[in-house]
Amino acid sequence: MGTATAAPLVPLLVLRHGVVSPRHFGALRADPRVELLEPEGWTPDVVTLAARVSATIVATAGDPLGALTYALTAGVAGNIVVAMTRSHAGDRPVLLEAGALATCVLPLDARKVDTLLLALDARAGITHTDTTIRLTLDPVARVARYRDRSVHLSQREFAVLHCLSSHSGRPVDAEELLRVVWGDVPSQVRPRQILDVYVCQLRKKLGTLGITNPISTVRRFGYTLGGNVAR
């Protein structure tokens, strides 16, 4: 009989914006699934490290949008989770629209850690090859590759492409794409026009790989992944 292989640890980086008690992250430290990194400050090396972990948790007891803006301005890349106090929980739609992958309310308990890890697993996944147009999708680097060419995608561009790819060439309802990529943000905050913009950007970027018409519009429904590959 073979020996079971332990699942790899999920590396998470905590960056505090302002004074935030370390006690808020006790459940994360105790979770055997997590490798928690808690540096003292926002040094250039730490910001570079953010691009190599599963997610960066930006924690603040103050204005969460200000903390997220500071992180983005500092160059923090990759998945960003904003951890905030309960008094700012109503800011969640704005934070998701501004680029946060997810939000959570401090302190983190075991239930919230489970929810966070499920969200990261659903959004990140593992590197795989799309069966429709043979693209390799790398969720860590957020890169789409075809043969010897590659293109870097934004967080939301990758999420849109990943969702389309998961349907193996079948049409995807626009509302489903909006829910998957933007979460439960109210529809007036994430109108259909936003999705159209991201699809347009994806078409241009995938075109640089030699794929023409990579995403087709299904009238009055949504989109489907397909296309013609340059030989």
C-alpha atoms as a printed R data frame, in Angstrom:
    type eleno elety resid chain resno       x      y       z
1   ATOM     1    CA   MET     A     1   0.000  0.000   0.000
2   ATOM     2    CA   GLY     A     2   1.194  3.525  -0.769
3   ATOM     3    CA   THR     A     3   1.765  6.175   1.835
4   ATOM     4    CA   ALA     A     4  -0.732  9.046   1.901
5   ATOM     5    CA   THR     A     5   0.765 12.377   0.954
6   ATOM     6    CA   ALA     A     6  -0.058 15.307   3.224
7   ATOM     7    CA   ALA     A     7  -1.768 18.235   1.541
8   ATOM     8    CA   PRO     A     8   0.549 21.223   1.046
9   ATOM     9    CA   LEU     A     9   0.199 24.050   3.554
10  ATOM    10    CA   VAL     A    10  -1.630 27.182   2.445
11  ATOM    11    CA   PRO     A    11   0.834 30.091   2.830
12  ATOM    12    CA   LEU     A    12  -0.897 33.253   4.091
13  ATOM    13    CA   LEU     A    13   0.714 36.624   4.753
14  ATOM    14    CA   VAL     A    14  -0.711 39.039   7.340
15  ATOM    15    CA   LEU     A    15   0.049 42.741   6.897
16  ATOM    16    CA   ARG     A    16  -1.300 45.081   9.581
17  ATOM    17    CA   HIS     A    17  -2.346 48.615   8.674
18  ATOM    18    CA   GLY     A    18  -2.247 50.502  11.951
19  ATOM    19    CA   VAL     A    19  -2.550 48.895  15.369
20  ATOM    20    CA   VAL     A    20  -4.170 45.454  15.147
21  ATOM    21    CA   SER     A    21  -3.930 42.914  17.966
22  ATOM    22    CA   PRO     A    22  -2.070 39.696  17.069
23  ATOM    23    CA   ARG     A    23  -4.692 37.859  19.140
24  ATOM    24    CA   HIS     A    24  -7.124 38.282  16.269
25  ATOM    25    CA   PHE     A    25  -5.198 35.639  14.276
26  ATOM    26    CA   GLY     A    26  -4.913 32.883  16.890
27  ATOM    27    CA   ALA     A    27  -7.187 30.544  14.934
28  ATOM    28    CA   LEU     A    28  -5.035 30.952  11.814
29  ATOM    29    CA   ARG     A    29  -1.846 30.191  13.761
30  ATOM    30    CA   ALA     A    30  -3.413 27.077  15.237
31  ATOM    31    CA   ASP     A    31  -4.799 25.748  11.945
32  ATOM    32    CA   PRO     A    32  -2.637 22.843  10.678
33  ATOM    33    CA   ARG     A    33  -3.575 23.657   7.070
34  ATOM    34    CA   VAL     A    34  -1.995 27.110   7.190
35  ATOM    35    CA   GLU     A    35   1.561 28.430   7.054
36  ATOM    36    CA   LEU     A    36   1.119 31.895   8.554
37  ATOM    37    CA   LEU     A    37   3.665 34.650   7.924
38  ATOM    38    CA   GLU     A    38   3.411 37.715  10.187
39  ATOM    39    CA   PRO     A    39   6.140 40.277   9.447
40  ATOM    40    CA   GLU     A    40   6.487 43.388  11.569
41  ATOM    41    CA   GLY     A    41   6.271 45.923   8.745
42  ATOM    42    CA   TRP     A    42   5.690 46.640   5.066
43  ATOM    43    CA   THR     A    43   9.239 46.326   3.722
44  ATOM    44    CA   PRO     A    44   9.940 45.941  -0.026
45  ATOM    45    CA   ASP     A    45  10.910 42.293   0.572
46  ATOM    46    CA   VAL     A    46   7.607 41.635   2.318
47  ATOM    47    CA   VAL     A    47   5.656 43.262  -0.505
48  ATOM    48    CA   THR     A    48   7.525 41.043  -2.986
49  ATOM    49    CA   LEU     A    49   6.659 38.007  -0.859
50  ATOM    50    CA   ALA     A    50   2.960 38.861  -1.225
51  ATOM    51    CA   ALA     A    51   3.074 37.745  -4.861
52  ATOM    52    CA   ARG     A    52   4.223 34.249  -3.812
53  ATOM    53    CA   VAL     A    53   1.651 33.360  -1.145
54  ATOM    54    CA   SER     A    54  -1.912 32.121  -1.573
55  ATOM    55    CA   ALA     A    55  -3.276 35.382  -0.186
56  ATOM    56    CA   THR     A    56  -2.290 38.489   1.727
57  ATOM    57    CA   ILE     A    57  -4.550 39.427   4.626
58  ATOM    58    CA   VAL     A    58  -4.553 43.198   5.028
59  ATOM    59    CA   ALA     A    59  -5.798 43.772   8.580
60  ATOM    60    CA   THR     A    60  -6.954 47.101   9.964
61  ATOM    61    CA   ALA     A    61  -8.954 48.512  12.842
62  ATOM    62    CA   GLY     A    62  -9.553 51.689  10.830
63  ATOM    63    CA   ASP     A    63 -10.843 52.463   7.359
64  ATOM    64    CA   PRO     A    64 -10.621 49.201   5.349
65  ATOM    65    CA   LEU     A    65 -10.774 50.920   1.947
66  ATOM    66    CA   GLY     A    66  -7.860 53.119   2.975
67  ATOM    67    CA   ALA     A    67  -5.917 50.026   4.048
68  ATOM    68    CA   LEU     A    68  -6.644 48.270   0.751
69  ATOM    69    CA   THR     A    69  -5.636 51.348  -1.225
70  ATOM    70    CA   TYR     A    70  -2.383 51.563   0.756
71  ATOM    71    CA   ALA     A    71  -1.650 47.892   0.003
72  ATOM    72    CA   LEU     A    72  -2.284 48.287  -3.711
73  ATOM    73    CA   THR     A    73  -0.227 51.489  -3.843
74  ATOM    74    CA   ALA     A    74   2.627 49.735  -2.027
75  ATOM    75    CA   GLY     A    75   2.662 47.105  -4.780
76  ATOM    76    CA   VAL     A    76   1.021 44.193  -2.998
77  ATOM    77    CA   ALA     A    77   0.087 41.698  -5.722
78  ATOM    78    CA   GLY     A    78  -1.929 38.507  -5.746
79  ATOM    79    CA   ASN     A    79  -5.039 37.708  -3.750
80  ATOM    80    CA   ILE     A    80  -5.860 40.288  -1.081
81  ATOM    81    CA   VAL     A    81  -8.248 39.597   1.790
82  ATOM    82    CA   VAL     A    82  -9.280 42.592   3.892
83  ATOM    83    CA   ALA     A    83  -9.776 41.821   7.601
84  ATOM    84    CA   MET     A    84 -11.691 44.579   9.390
85  ATOM    85    CA   THR     A    85 -13.768 45.343  12.458
86  ATOM    86    CA   ARG     A    86 -17.485 44.602  12.558
87  ATOM    87    CA   SER     A    87 -18.310 48.314  12.392
88  ATOM    88    CA   HIS     A    88 -16.996 48.356   8.782
89  ATOM    89    CA   ALA     A    89 -18.677 45.128   7.611
90  ATOM    90    CA   GLY     A    90 -21.020 47.183   5.426
91  ATOM    91    CA   ASP     A    91 -18.028 48.256   3.314
92  ATOM    92    CA   ARG     A    92 -17.689 44.761   1.820
93  ATOM    93    CA   PRO     A    93 -19.257 45.539  -1.591
94  ATOM    94    CA   VAL     A    94 -16.977 48.539  -2.106
95  ATOM    95    CA   LEU     A    95 -13.890 46.538  -1.107
96  ATOM    96    CA   LEU     A    96 -14.704 43.702  -3.514
97  ATOM    97    CA   GLU     A    97 -15.289 46.179  -6.319
98  ATOM    98    CA   ALA     A    98 -11.957 47.869  -5.491
99  ATOM    99    CA   GLY     A    99 -10.072 44.607  -5.978
100 ATOM   100    CA   ALA     A   100 -10.199 42.581  -2.751
101 ATOM   101    CA   LEU     A   101 -10.671 38.844  -3.266
102 ATOM   102    CA   ALA     A   102 -12.653 38.532  -0.035
103 ATOM   103    CA   THR     A   103 -13.277 40.201   3.305
104 ATOM   104    CA   CYS     A   104 -13.607 38.929   6.862
105 ATOM   105    CA   VAL     A   105 -14.483 40.392  10.244
106 ATOM   106    CA   LEU     A   106 -11.980 40.356  13.099
107 ATOM   107    CA   PRO     A   107 -11.262 38.364  15.164
108 ATOM   108    CA   LEU     A   108 -10.859 35.237  13.022
109 ATOM   109    CA   ASP     A   109 -12.308 32.074  14.554
110 ATOM   110    CA   ALA     A   110 -12.218 28.522  13.225
111 ATOM   111    CA   ARG     A   111 -15.440 28.968  11.221
112 ATOM   112    CA   LYS     A   112 -14.130 32.114   9.511
113 ATOM   113    CA   VAL     A   113 -10.839 30.370   8.724
114 ATOM   114    CA   ASP     A   114 -12.766 27.524   7.059
115 ATOM   115    CA   THR     A   115 -14.729 30.025   4.966
116 ATOM   116    CA   LEU     A   116 -11.546 31.849   3.970
117 ATOM   117    CA   LEU     A   117  -9.749 28.672   2.896
118 ATOM   118    CA   LEU     A   118 -12.771 27.534   0.890
119 ATOM   119    CA   ALA     A   119 -12.863 30.898  -0.901
120 ATOM   120    CA   LEU     A   120  -9.152 30.663  -1.724
121 ATOM   121    CA   ASP     A   121  -9.533 27.099  -2.960
122 ATOM   122    CA   ALA     A   122 -12.489 28.021  -5.167
123 ATOM   123    CA   ARG     A   123 -10.767 31.050  -6.672
124 ATOM   124    CA   ALA     A   124  -7.192 29.798  -6.938
125 ATOM   125    CA   GLY     A   125  -7.387 26.092  -7.751
126 ATOM   126    CA   ILE     A   126  -4.326 24.498  -9.342
127 ATOM   127    CA   THR     A   127  -2.533 24.932 -12.626
128 ATOM   128    CA   HIS     A   128  -4.437 23.114 -15.350
129 ATOM   129    CA   THR     A   129  -4.737 22.949 -19.116
130 ATOM   130    CA   ASP     A   130  -8.009 24.163 -20.583
131 ATOM   131    CA   THR     A   131  -9.637 21.464 -22.736
132 ATOM   132    CA   THR     A   132 -11.277 23.937 -25.126
133 ATOM   133    CA   ILE     A   133  -8.365 25.930 -26.551
134 ATOM   134    CA   ARG     A   134  -5.440 24.167 -24.816
135 ATOM   135    CA   LEU     A   135  -4.434 27.090 -22.632
136 ATOM   136    CA   THR     A   136  -2.436 26.404 -19.490
137 ATOM   137    CA   LEU     A   137  -3.824 28.495 -16.632
138 ATOM   138    CA   ASP     A   138  -1.454 29.255 -13.751
139 ATOM   139    CA   PRO     A   139  -3.451 30.673 -10.791
140 ATOM   140    CA   VAL     A   140  -0.397 31.572  -8.699
141 ATOM   141    CA   ALA     A   141   1.277 33.734 -11.335
142 ATOM   142    CA   ARG     A   142  -2.107 34.537 -12.959
143 ATOM   143    CA   VAL     A   143  -0.647 33.663 -16.349
144 ATOM   144    CA   ALA     A   144  -2.259 32.090 -19.412
145 ATOM   145    CA   ARG     A   145   0.171 30.128 -21.614
146 ATOM   146    CA   TYR     A   146  -0.104 28.670 -25.078
147 ATOM   147    CA   ARG     A   147   2.916 26.856 -26.508
148 ATOM   148    CA   ASP     A   148   5.855 29.241 -26.139
149 ATOM   149    CA   ARG     A   149   3.774 32.348 -25.452
150 ATOM   150    CA   SER     A   150   2.304 33.649 -22.217
151 ATOM   151    CA   VAL     A   151   0.328 36.636 -21.014
152 ATOM   152    CA   HIS     A   152  -0.215 37.977 -17.495
153 ATOM   153    CA   LEU     A   153  -3.799 38.575 -16.365
154 ATOM   154    CA   SER     A   154  -5.303 40.718 -13.635
155 ATOM   155    CA   GLN     A   155  -7.058 38.999 -10.742
156 ATOM   156    CA   ARG     A   156 -10.537 39.508 -12.222
157 ATOM   157    CA   GLU     A   157  -9.430 38.704 -15.794
158 ATOM   158    CA   PHE     A   158  -8.061 35.378 -14.559
159 ATOM   159    CA   ALA     A   159 -11.238 34.662 -12.585
160 ATOM   160    CA   VAL     A   160 -13.417 35.304 -15.654
161 ATOM   161    CA   LEU     A   161 -11.214 33.082 -17.840
162 ATOM   162    CA   HIS     A   162 -11.063 30.347 -15.199
163 ATOM   163    CA   CYS     A   163 -14.860 30.308 -14.902
164 ATOM   164    CA   LEU     A   164 -15.302 30.089 -18.687
165 ATOM   165    CA   SER     A   165 -12.692 27.326 -18.880
166 ATOM   166    CA   SER     A   166 -14.397 25.270 -16.165
167 ATOM   167    CA   HIS     A   167 -17.455 24.917 -18.426
168 ATOM   168    CA   SER     A   168 -15.438 23.146 -21.188
169 ATOM   169    CA   GLY     A   169 -16.780 25.163 -24.108
170 ATOM   170    CA   ARG     A   170 -20.372 25.388 -22.875
171 ATOM   171    CA   PRO     A   171 -21.994 28.850 -22.709
172 ATOM   172    CA   VAL     A   172 -21.845 30.562 -19.326
173 ATOM   173    CA   ASP     A   173 -24.617 32.850 -18.135
174 ATOM   174    CA   ALA     A   174 -23.407 36.426 -17.608
175 ATOM   175    CA   GLU     A   175 -25.078 36.497 -14.190
176 ATOM   176    CA   GLU     A   176 -23.185 33.365 -13.172
177 ATOM   177    CA   LEU     A   177 -19.907 34.980 -14.222
178 ATOM   178    CA   LEU     A   178 -20.752 38.073 -12.197
179 ATOM   179    CA   ARG     A   179 -21.567 35.992  -9.114
180 ATOM   180    CA   VAL     A   180 -18.418 33.874  -9.391
181 ATOM   181    CA   VAL     A   181 -16.030 36.768 -10.023
182 ATOM   182    CA   TRP     A   182 -17.615 39.535  -7.931
183 ATOM   183    CA   GLY     A   183 -19.316 37.453  -5.239
184 ATOM   184    CA   ASP     A   184 -22.558 38.625  -3.651
185 ATOM   185    CA   VAL     A   185 -21.995 42.289  -4.481
186 ATOM   186    CA   PRO     A   186 -25.337 43.970  -5.342
187 ATOM   187    CA   SER     A   187 -26.032 44.023  -9.093
188 ATOM   188    CA   GLN     A   188 -26.024 47.823  -9.218
189 ATOM   189    CA   VAL     A   189 -22.386 47.793  -8.028
190 ATOM   190    CA   ARG     A   190 -21.304 45.248 -10.659
191 ATOM   191    CA   PRO     A   191 -23.377 45.979 -13.764
192 ATOM   192    CA   ARG     A   192 -23.103 43.852 -16.917
193 ATOM   193    CA   GLN     A   193 -20.999 46.574 -18.561
194 ATOM   194    CA   ILE     A   194 -18.131 45.817 -16.155
195 ATOM   195    CA   LEU     A   195 -18.099 42.186 -17.275
196 ATOM   196    CA   ASP     A   196 -18.142 43.276 -20.933
197 ATOM   197    CA   VAL     A   197 -15.031 45.390 -20.311
198 ATOM   198    CA   TYR     A   198 -13.140 42.455 -18.763
199 ATOM   199    CA   VAL     A   199 -14.141 40.144 -21.619
200 ATOM   200    CA   CYS     A   200 -12.901 42.730 -24.126
201 ATOM   201    CA   GLN     A   201  -9.557 42.937 -22.302
202 ATOM   202    CA   LEU     A   202  -9.285 39.150 -22.250
203 ATOM   203    CA   ARG     A   203  -9.924 38.910 -25.986
204 ATOM   204    CA   LYS     A   204  -7.073 41.327 -26.651
205 ATOM   205    CA   LYS     A   205  -4.647 39.554 -24.328
206 ATOM   206    CA   LEU     A   206  -5.460 36.059 -25.603
207 ATOM   207    CA   GLY     A   207  -5.112 37.396 -29.117
208 ATOM   208    CA   THR     A   208  -1.437 38.063 -28.395
209 ATOM   209    CA   LEU     A   209  -1.033 34.292 -27.927
210 ATOM   210    CA   GLY     A   210  -2.198 33.646 -31.491
211 ATOM   211    CA   ILE     A   211  -5.826 32.825 -30.697
212 ATOM   212    CA   THR     A   212  -8.503 34.616 -32.698
213 ATOM   213    CA   ASN     A   213 -12.045 34.995 -31.360
214 ATOM   214    CA   PRO     A   214 -11.128 33.319 -28.043
215 ATOM   215    CA   ILE     A   215 -14.399 34.312 -26.318
216 ATOM   216    CA   SER     A   216 -17.715 34.357 -28.155
217 ATOM   217    CA   THR     A   217 -20.778 36.316 -27.086
218 ATOM   218    CA   VAL     A   218 -23.962 34.294 -26.731
219 ATOM   219    CA   ARG     A   219 -26.710 36.796 -27.411
220 ATOM   220    CA   ARG     A   220 -28.989 37.543 -24.454
221 ATOM   221    CA   PHE     A   221 -27.193 34.925 -22.349
222 ATOM   222    CA   GLY     A   222 -23.471 35.308 -21.753
223 ATOM   223    CA   TYR     A   223 -20.185 34.024 -23.156
224 ATOM   224    CA   THR     A   224 -18.447 30.865 -24.252
225 ATOM   225    CA   LEU     A   225 -14.746 30.016 -24.504
226 ATOM   226    CA   GLY     A   226 -13.566 28.883 -27.923
227 ATOM   227    CA   GLY     A   227 -11.554 30.198 -30.795
228 ATOM   228    CA   ASN     A   228  -9.104 29.493 -33.563
229 ATOM   229    CA   VAL     A   229  -5.460 28.875 -32.797
230 ATOM   230    CA   ALA     A   230  -2.845 30.215 -35.168
231 ATOM   231    CA   ARG     A   231  -0.716 27.482 -36.657
